[in-house]
Amino acid sequence: MTEDALGFNSDEWLTFVQANTVGRKVRKGSKATHLTRVVEYGRTNKQGKVEKKVGIKGFAVFNLDQTEINPDGPQKMKMPEGMIQSMVTTA
């Protein structure tokens, strides 16, 4: 699904926390887009050996079009490092 199919002009995506960090706020009533990613983590077993495991982590993002400048928040012009861009692709 593309940004156009979702009705957004922007191809920039960010989490709620990232929006607050750069002085933006998510508009009331906006619906998040839910994404998942594969994460790798290690656990130490009873023998003291690290076992690598793979899991899935879910998170919610908002399109930049769903946000507006927060006059009470910090006014940073640069988007945070690691901002999710163009994560929605055509199937």
TIMI-2910 file (N, C-alpha, C, CB; in pm, 1 decimal, decimal comma, always signed):
<rs>
+----------+----------+----------+----------+----------+----------+----------+----------+----------+----------+----------+----------+------+
!      n_x !      n_y !      n_z !     ca_x !     ca_y !     ca_z !      c_x !      c_y !      c_z !     cb_x !     cb_y !     cb_z ! resn !
+----------+----------+----------+----------+----------+----------+----------+----------+----------+----------+----------+----------+------+
!    +84,9 !   -116,7 !     +0,0 !     +0,0 !     +0,0 !     +0,0 !    +90,2 !   +124,1 !     +0,0 !    -97,0 !     -0,8 !   +122,8 !  Met !
!    +62,6 !   +217,2 !    -85,2 !   +144,4 !   +337,0 !    -94,0 !    +85,1 !   +449,6 !    -11,5 !   +159,6 !   +380,4 !   -238,6 !  Thr !
!   +163,6 !   +555,7 !     +2,9 !   +116,0 !   +672,8 !    +75,4 !     -9,5 !   +729,2 !     +6,9 !   +227,5 !   +780,9 !    +83,5 !  Glu !
!     -9,3 !   +727,8 !   -128,3 !   -124,9 !   +779,2 !   -202,1 !   -249,8 !   +698,7 !   -170,0 !    -98,0 !   +776,5 !   -352,9 !  Asp !
!   -235,8 !   +567,9 !   -157,5 !   -350,6 !   +482,6 !   -127,2 !   -404,6 !   +510,9 !    +12,4 !   -312,1 !   +335,0 !   -139,6 !  Ala !
!   -317,4 !   +553,1 !   +102,6 !   -359,9 !   +587,5 !   +237,7 !   -408,2 !   +731,3 !   +246,6 !   -246,5 !   +565,0 !   +335,5 !  Leu !
!   -387,7 !   +809,3 !   +140,7 !   -434,9 !   +946,8 !   +137,3 !   -335,7 !  +1049,0 !   +190,3 !   -559,9 !   +957,1 !   +214,4 !  Gly !
!   -207,8 !  +1011,8 !   +199,6 !   -106,4 !  +1103,5 !   +251,0 !    -19,0 !  +1155,1 !   +137,4 !    -19,9 !  +1034,5 !   +357,8 !  Phe !
!    +25,0 !  +1279,5 !   +149,0 !   +117,0 !  +1337,4 !    +52,1 !   +261,7 !  +1312,8 !    +91,1 !    +91,8 !  +1486,1 !    +38,1 !  Asn !
!   +287,9 !  +1297,0 !   +219,1 !   +424,0 !  +1280,3 !   +269,7 !   +463,5 !  +1133,2 !   +271,4 !   +436,7 !  +1340,2 !   +410,3 !  Ser !
!   +593,2 !  +1107,2 !   +250,5 !   +644,4 !   +970,8 !   +263,3 !   +726,2 !   +956,4 !   +391,8 !   +730,2 !   +933,5 !   +140,3 !  Asp !
!   +707,8 !  +1049,1 !   +486,0 !   +781,7 !  +1046,7 !   +612,1 !   +690,8 !   +998,5 !   +724,9 !   +839,0 !  +1186,6 !   +644,7 !  Glu !
!   +743,2 !   +907,0 !   +804,5 !   +668,2 !   +844,6 !   +912,7 !   +745,2 !   +858,4 !  +1042,2 !   +639,8 !   +696,4 !   +882,2 !  Trp !
!   +675,4 !   +873,0 !  +1154,2 !   +741,4 !   +882,2 !  +1283,2 !   +648,8 !   +832,2 !  +1392,8 !   +785,4 !  +1026,1 !  +1311,5 !  Leu !
!   +711,4 !   +791,0 !  +1502,3 !   +633,8 !   +744,0 !  +1616,7 !   +580,9 !   +864,0 !  +1693,7 !   +719,5 !   +652,8 !  +1708,8 !  Thr !
!   +490,8 !   +838,1 !  +1787,7 !   +436,0 !   +943,1 !  +1871,8 !   +547,0 !  +1015,1 !  +1948,7 !   +333,1 !   +884,9 !  +1968,9 !  Phe !
!   +641,1 !   +938,1 !  +2003,5 !   +752,3 !   +996,2 !  +2080,2 !   +842,3 !  +1079,2 !  +1989,5 !   +834,5 !   +885,3 !  +2149,5 !  Val !
!   +871,3 !  +1030,4 !  +1868,9 !   +953,2 !  +1107,8 !  +1775,8 !   +884,8 !  +1239,7 !  +1739,5 !   +981,5 !  +1025,9 !  +1648,8 !  Gln !
!   +754,2 !  +1237,6 !  +1721,3 !   +681,2 !  +1360,7 !  +1689,4 !   +696,4 !  +1462,3 !  +1802,4 !   +531,6 !  +1330,4 !  +1664,4 !  Ala !
!   +680,4 !  +1417,7 !  +1925,7 !   +696,5 !  +1507,7 !  +2040,0 !   +838,6 !  +1559,7 !  +2051,0 !   +657,6 !  +1437,2 !  +2168,5 !  Asn !
!   +935,9 !  +1476,7 !  +2018,6 !  +1076,7 !  +1515,0 !  +2028,4 !  +1111,2 !  +1631,0 !  +1935,5 !  +1165,2 !  +1395,9 !  +1996,6 !  Thr !
!  +1048,6 !  +1635,0 !  +1818,2 !  +1078,6 !  +1740,5 !  +1721,5 !   +978,4 !  +1854,6 !  +1723,3 !  +1084,4 !  +1682,5 !  +1583,9 !  Val !
!   +895,9 !  +1860,3 !  +1828,8 !   +804,9 !  +1973,7 !  +1843,7 !   +678,5 !  +1963,3 !  +1761,4 !   +875,2 !  +2098,3 !  +1807,5 !  Gly !
!   +635,5 !  +1841,5 !  +1733,7 !   +510,4 !  +1822,1 !  +1661,2 !   +414,2 !  +1745,3 !  +1749,3 !   +533,8 !  +1747,7 !  +1527,4 !  Arg !
!   +285,9 !  +1752,0 !  +1717,7 !   +188,2 !  +1671,6 !  +1790,5 !    +98,3 !  +1603,0 !  +1689,7 !   +105,1 !  +1758,5 !  +1889,4 !  Lys !
!    +53,8 !  +1485,5 !  +1726,8 !    -36,2 !  +1408,3 !  +1641,2 !   -175,1 !  +1468,9 !  +1653,0 !    -37,0 !  +1256,3 !  +1680,3 !  Val !
!   -237,3 !  +1491,8 !  +1539,2 !   -371,5 !  +1551,2 !  +1539,8 !   -471,4 !  +1457,9 !  +1607,6 !   -417,6 !  +1582,7 !  +1396,0 !  Arg !
!   -562,9 !  +1516,9 !  +1682,0 !   -664,9 !  +1440,1 !  +1752,7 !   -747,0 !  +1359,4 !  +1651,7 !   -757,0 !  +1534,0 !  +1836,2 !  Lys !
!   -768,3 !  +1233,4 !  +1684,4 !   -846,7 !  +1145,3 !  +1598,8 !   -766,7 !  +1072,7 !  +1492,5 !   -952,8 !  +1222,9 !  +1533,4 !  Gly !
!   -636,3 !  +1102,0 !  +1481,2 !   -553,4 !  +1033,9 !  +1381,6 !   -535,6 !   +887,5 !  +1418,9 !   -416,1 !  +1102,6 !  +1368,6 !  Ser !
!   -539,5 !   +802,7 !  +1319,1 !   -522,3 !   +659,2 !  +1340,2 !   -379,6 !   +620,4 !  +1302,6 !   -625,9 !   +577,4 !  +1257,0 !  Lys !
!   -316,9 !   +543,5 !  +1388,9 !   -179,6 !   +498,6 !  +1364,6 !   -177,4 !   +387,7 !  +1260,3 !   -114,4 !   +449,9 !  +1495,5 !  Ala !
!    -64,9 !   +376,0 !  +1192,5 !    -38,4 !   +263,3 !  +1104,4 !    +51,3 !   +169,1 !  +1182,5 !    +27,8 !   +308,3 !   +967,8 !  Thr !
!    +12,0 !    +43,9 !  +1193,2 !    +86,7 !    -51,6 !  +1274,5 !   +182,8 !   -130,8 !  +1187,5 !     -8,8 !   -146,5 !  +1348,8 !  His !
!   +307,4 !   -135,5 !  +1232,0 !   +413,0 !   -207,3 !  +1161,9 !   +475,4 !   -309,5 !  +1255,2 !   +520,2 !   -109,9 !  +1108,5 !  Leu !
!   +541,2 !   -407,8 !  +1197,6 !   +617,0 !   -504,5 !  +1277,1 !   +756,9 !   -514,5 !  +1220,1 !   +547,6 !   -644,1 !  +1278,7 !  Thr !
!   +849,4 !   -551,7 !  +1306,2 !   +986,4 !   -574,7 !  +1260,5 !  +1042,2 !   -695,4 !  +1334,0 !  +1076,0 !   -449,0 !  +1283,6 !  Arg !
!  +1138,5 !   -758,5 !  +1271,6 !  +1203,9 !   -873,7 !  +1331,9 !  +1319,2 !   -822,4 !  +1418,2 !  +1254,7 !   -974,4 !  +1222,5 !  Val !
!  +1326,4 !   -870,5 !  +1540,8 !  +1434,3 !   -832,4 !  +1631,8 !  +1508,9 !   -957,6 !  +1676,6 !  +1379,0 !   -754,5 !  +1754,6 !  Val !
!  +1637,3 !   -942,4 !  +1696,8 !  +1719,8 !  -1051,7 !  +1747,0 !  +1766,1 !  -1015,4 !  +1887,0 !  +1841,3 !  -1079,7 !  +1652,9 !  Glu !
!  +1757,0 !  -1109,2 !  +1977,6 !  +1800,6 !  -1083,8 !  +2114,2 !  +1866,9 !  -1209,4 !  +2168,4 !  +1681,4 !  -1040,5 !  +2204,2 !  Tyr !
!  +1947,5 !  -1191,5 !  +2271,4 !  +2016,9 !  -1304,5 !  +2331,6 !  +1970,7 !  -1326,8 !  +2473,8 !  +2167,2 !  -1282,9 !  +2328,5 !  Gly !
!  +1962,2 !  -1452,7 !  +2510,4 !  +1928,3 !  -1490,7 !  +2647,6 !  +2034,8 !  -1586,5 !  +2697,0 !  +1785,9 !  -1555,3 !  +2656,4 !  Arg !
!  +2070,1 !  -1569,7 !  +2822,9 !  +2168,2 !  -1659,7 !  +2882,6 !  +2094,5 !  -1777,6 !  +2945,5 !  +2255,7 !  -1585,4 !  +2988,5 !  Thr !
!  +2134,4 !  -1900,1 !  +2903,9 !  +2068,1 !  -2018,4 !  +2958,9 !  +2133,7 !  -2058,1 !  +3092,1 !  +2074,0 !  -2136,6 !  +2857,6 !  Asn !
!  +2088,1 !  -2166,1 !  +3150,9 !  +2138,1 !  -2209,0 !  +3282,3 !  +2285,2 !  -2246,1 !  +3279,3 !  +2057,8 !  -2326,7 !  +3332,6 !  Lys !
!  +2335,7 !  -2284,5 !  +3164,3 !  +2477,6 !  -2319,4 !  +3151,4 !  +2565,1 !  -2196,2 !  +3126,8 !  +2496,5 !  -2419,5 !  +3037,7 !  Gln !
!  +2506,1 !  -2079,8 !  +3121,4 !  +2582,2 !  -1956,9 !  +3101,2 !  +2608,4 !  -1926,4 !  +2954,7 !  +2712,6 !  -1965,3 !  +3174,2 !  Gly !
!  +2548,1 !  -2002,7 !  +2866,8 !  +2566,1 !  -1982,6 !  +2723,7 !  +2458,5 !  -1888,4 !  +2670,4 !  +2562,3 !  -2117,3 !  +2648,8 !  Lys !
!  +2496,7 !  -1800,0 !  +2580,6 !  +2400,1 !  -1705,9 !  +2522,9 !  +2329,2 !  -1773,3 !  +2406,4 !  +2470,2 !  -1574,3 !  +2476,4 !  Val !
!  +2198,3 !  -1779,2 !  +2414,7 !  +2116,6 !  -1834,0 !  +2306,8 !  +2053,3 !  -1718,0 !  +2231,1 !  +2007,3 !  -1931,7 !  +2361,9 !  Glu !
!  +2078,3 !  -1714,2 !  +2101,4 !  +2018,5 !  -1607,9 !  +2020,1 !  +1879,5 !  -1650,3 !  +1978,1 !  +2105,8 !  -1575,8 !  +1895,8 !  Lys !
!  +1786,8 !  -1557,6 !  +1994,1 !  +1647,8 !  -1581,9 !  +1957,5 !  +1601,6 !  -1470,6 !  +1864,9 !  +1557,0 !  -1590,7 !  +2083,4 !  Lys !
!  +1500,0 !  -1500,0 !  +1789,7 !  +1440,8 !  -1402,2 !  +1699,2 !  +1295,2 !  -1383,1 !  +1740,3 !  +1452,5 !  -1448,0 !  +1549,2 !  Val !
!  +1252,6 !  -1258,4 !  +1742,9 !  +1115,2 !  -1227,6 !  +1779,5 !  +1059,0 !  -1120,3 !  +1688,2 !  +1107,0 !  -1183,0 !  +1925,4 !  Gly !
!   +934,5 !  -1087,9 !  +1710,1 !   +867,7 !   -984,0 !  +1632,5 !   +822,9 !   -874,9 !  +1728,2 !   +746,7 !  -1041,5 !  +1552,1 !  Ile !
!   +851,7 !   -751,7 !  +1691,2 !   +812,1 !   -637,7 !  +1773,0 !   +719,2 !   -549,3 !  +1690,2 !   +937,1 !   -557,3 !  +1823,0 !  Lys !
!   +609,0 !   -511,2 !  +1749,3 !   +514,5 !   -423,3 !  +1681,9 !   +528,8 !   -280,0 !  +1730,6 !   +371,9 !   -472,1 !  +1703,5 !  Gly !
!   +501,2 !   -185,9 !  +1643,3 !   +503,5 !    -45,3 !  +1681,8 !   +410,2 !    +32,8 !  +1591,6 !   +646,7 !    +12,0 !  +1674,8 !  Phe !
!   +370,4 !   +149,3 !  +1637,6 !   +274,6 !   +232,9 !  +1564,2 !   +343,6 !   +360,3 !  +1516,0 !   +151,8 !   +268,0 !  +1653,3 !  Ala !
!   +313,9 !   +398,8 !  +1393,5 !   +370,3 !   +520,8 !  +1336,3 !   +258,7 !   +607,9 !  +1279,9 !   +473,6 !   +487,3 !  +1226,2 !  Val !
!   +290,4 !   +734,4 !  +1265,7 !   +198,2 !   +831,1 !  +1206,9 !   +267,7 !   +896,2 !  +1088,8 !   +152,4 !   +938,0 !  +1311,5 !  Phe !
!   +191,2 !   +927,4 !   +986,8 !   +246,1 !   +999,6 !   +873,4 !   +264,8 !  +1145,1 !   +913,7 !   +154,0 !   +987,2 !   +748,5 !  Asn !
!   +363,5 !  +1209,4 !   +855,1 !   +389,8 !  +1349,9 !   +886,5 !   +266,4 !  +1436,4 !   +861,3 !   +508,0 !  +1401,6 !   +803,8 !  Leu !
!   +183,3 !  +1397,5 !   +764,7 !    +58,8 !  +1471,4 !   +736,6 !    -40,4 !  +1464,9 !   +853,0 !     -7,3 !  +1416,2 !   +610,4 !  Asp !
!    -25,1 !  +1368,7 !   +942,0 !   -114,7 !  +1353,7 !  +1056,9 !    -67,1 !  +1434,0 !  +1177,2 !   -127,1 !  +1207,1 !  +1094,9 !  Gln !
!    +38,7 !  +1512,0 !  +1160,6 !    +94,3 !  +1589,7 !  +1271,5 !    +88,3 !  +1738,0 !  +1239,8 !   +239,2 !  +1547,3 !  +1300,8 !  Thr !
!   +103,7 !  +1817,0 !  +1344,5 !   +110,2 !  +1962,7 !  +1328,3 !   +210,7 !  +2016,8 !  +1428,8 !    -30,9 !  +2029,6 !  +1348,1 !  Glu !
!   +256,6 !  +2137,9 !  +1406,5 !   +355,0 !  +2199,2 !  +1496,5 !   +289,6 !  +2222,1 !  +1632,2 !   +409,9 !  +2333,8 !  +1437,7 !  Ile !
!   +360,3 !  +2181,6 !  +1735,1 !   +313,7 !  +2200,9 !  +1872,8 !   +376,5 !  +2329,0 !  +1925,8 !   +350,0 !  +2077,8 !  +1964,3 !  Asn !
!   +299,9 !  +2435,8 !  +1943,4 !   +358,2 !  +2562,4 !  +1989,0 !   +418,6 !  +2553,1 !  +2129,5 !   +252,6 !  +2670,9 !  +1986,7 !  Pro !
!   +374,5 !  +2454,0 !  +2209,1 !   +427,9 !  +2438,0 !  +2344,2 !   +547,7 !  +2343,9 !  +2350,3 !   +319,8 !  +2387,3 !  +2435,9 !  Asp !
!   +579,6 !  +2278,3 !  +2239,4 !   +687,9 !  +2180,1 !  +2238,1 !   +818,8 !  +2239,8 !  +2190,4 !   +650,9 !  +2062,9 !  +2150,4 !  Gly !
!   +925,1 !  +2158,9 !  +2192,7 !  +1054,3 !  +2206,5 !  +2143,6 !  +1046,2 !  +2231,3 !  +1993,5 !  +1166,6 !  +2104,8 !  +2175,9 !  Pro !
!  +1112,3 !  +2332,9 !  +1945,5 !  +1107,0 !  +2366,5 !  +1803,4 !  +1236,2 !  +2325,1 !  +1734,9 !  +1081,9 !  +2517,1 !  +1783,7 !  Gln !
!  +1242,7 !  +2201,2 !  +1693,9 !  +1359,0 !  +2150,2 !  +1622,0 !  +1321,6 !  +2139,3 !  +1475,6 !  +1406,4 !  +2012,2 !  +1678,9 !  Lys !
!  +1410,9 !  +2178,8 !  +1390,1 !  +1383,6 !  +2171,7 !  +1248,1 !  +1420,2 !  +2035,7 !  +1189,4 !  +1458,4 !  +2280,7 !  +1176,0 !  Met !
!  +1518,7 !  +1967,3 !  +1248,0 !  +1566,4 !  +1841,5 !  +1194,3 !  +1486,3 !  +1725,2 !  +1252,8 !  +1716,2 !  +1824,2 !  +1223,2 !  Lys !
!  +1445,1 !  +1633,1 !  +1166,9 !  +1375,0 !  +1514,3 !  +1213,0 !  +1474,0 !  +1423,2 !  +1285,3 !  +1307,1 !  +1439,8 !  +1094,4 !  Met !
!  +1428,2 !  +1345,6 !  +1381,1 !  +1518,8 !  +1261,2 !  +1457,0 !  +1583,6 !  +1154,1 !  +1371,3 !  +1445,7 !  +1197,2 !  +1571,2 !  Pro !
!  +1704,5 !  +1115,6 !  +1411,5 !  +1776,5 !  +1007,9 !  +1345,1 !  +1694,1 !   +880,5 !  +1358,1 !  +1919,3 !   +989,2 !  +1405,5 !  Glu !
!  +1684,4 !   +802,5 !  +1254,9 !  +1609,5 !   +678,4 !  +1262,0 !  +1462,0 !   +695,1 !  +1231,2 !  +1625,1 !   +618,4 !  +1396,6 !  Gly !
!  +1423,2 !   +811,7 !  +1182,4 !  +1283,8 !   +832,3 !  +1145,7 !  +1247,9 !   +734,0 !  +1035,2 !  +1258,4 !   +979,2 !  +1100,3 !  Met !
!  +1131,9 !   +681,9 !  +1040,8 !  +1090,2 !   +581,4 !   +944,9 !  +1044,6 !   +651,1 !   +818,4 !   +978,2 !   +491,9 !  +1002,4 !  Ile !
!  +1109,0 !   +619,0 !   +707,7 !  +1073,2 !   +682,2 !   +581,1 !  +1037,4 !   +576,6 !   +479,3 !  +1187,8 !   +770,0 !   +529,1 !  Gln !
!   +932,3 !   +600,4 !   +407,2 !   +889,4 !   +514,4 !   +297,6 !   +884,2 !   +367,2 !   +337,4 !   +981,8 !   +531,8 !   +179,7 !  Ser !
!   +826,7 !   +337,7 !   +454,1 !   +817,7 !   +200,7 !   +500,9 !   +700,2 !   +126,6 !   +436,6 !   +804,6 !   +198,4 !   +652,3 !  Met !
!   +603,0 !   +198,8 !   +386,9 !   +488,0 !   +135,5 !   +326,3 !   +516,4 !   +120,2 !   +177,3 !   +357,7 !   +217,8 !   +351,8 !  Val !
!   +513,4 !     -2,8 !   +128,8 !   +545,8 !    -30,0 !    -10,8 !   +429,5 !   -101,3 !    -78,2 !   +674,3 !   -114,3 !    -21,9 !  Thr !
!   +432,3 !   -100,9 !   -207,6 !   +327,0 !   -172,2 !   -280,6 !   +349,8 !   -321,5 !   -270,7 !   +322,5 !   -128,4 !   -428,6 !  Thr !
!   +242,2 !   -395,7 !   -262,0 !   +250,5 !   -541,0 !   -248,4 !   +273,5 !   -607,5 !   -381,3 !   +125,1 !   -596,0 !   -185,0 !  Ala !
+----------+----------+----------+----------+----------+----------+----------+----------+----------+----------+----------+----------+------+
</rs>
